[in-house]
Amino acid sequence: MASILEKIEHDALSLSRQERAFLADRLLSSLDGDALTDIDVAWVAEAERRHQEYKEGKRHGIPAQEVFAEADRLLK
C-alpha cells in the first residue's frame, strides 16, 4: 500500500501548479461527499451576485481571451 501511495504522491508532485490545485480541490471535496462547504456556498453566492449585476447592466463582460491571458500571467 505504501508503495502505491508513494507513486501517487510522486506523480501528483510532478503535475503543474494548476493541476495540483485542481487535484487537491477534488481530493478535499471527496472527503465532504456531496455537501457544499462554506467556501463553495460563498462562491456560488458571489457568482450569482455577479451574474445579476451583469444582467442589470451594472457589470460588463470580459472577453475570454483577456481572462485566459490574465490567468496564464498569474500562474507563471
N, C-alpha and C positions, 0 to 999 in steps of 0.2 A: 504493500500500500504506500509506504513512504517513497518508493522509487517512482510510482505514478504521480504522486503529489509533487515530487521534486521536478519531474519532467514538465508537468503543467506549469509550475512556478517558473521554470527556466523559459519555457515557451512564452508565457504571459509577459515576462520582463523584457523579452526581445521585441514586443509589439511597440508601435509608435505611442507617443503620449496620448493621443486622441483615442486610439484603440484600447489602451489600458484603462482610460477613464470610462469608456463605454462598457468594457468588461466588468470593471469594479461596480458600476451602477447596476448592471444586470445581476451580478452576484449578490449585492446587498438587497436588491429588490426581491430576489428569490427567497430571502430569509423572512420577509414580511408576508409572503404569499401574495394574494391579490389585493390586499389592503393598501390604500394610498397613505403615504407618510405625510407628515405635516408639511414637508418641503414640496411634495407632489401637489398637495392641496393649494399651497401658496402659489406655485407656478401656474396651475390651472386658473386660479382667480386672476392672476396678473395677465395671462393670455386672454381671458375673457374681457377684462377691462380694456386692454389694448385693442382688441377686435371691435368692441363697442365704440371706442374713440375713433377708430378708422371708419366705421360705418357712418358715424356722425360728422365726418369730415374734419375732426379735430387732430387727426394723426394721418400723415401721408405714408404711403408705401415706399419701400426702399427696393430698388432693383436687385434681383437675386445675385447678379454679377458683383455688385458692390458688397453685399452681405458676405458672399463666399471669399472675396478678396480680403475683407477685413478679418474674417475667421482664420484664413491662411496666415495673415500677418501676425495675429495674436498667438497662433500655435507654433510659430517658428522661434 
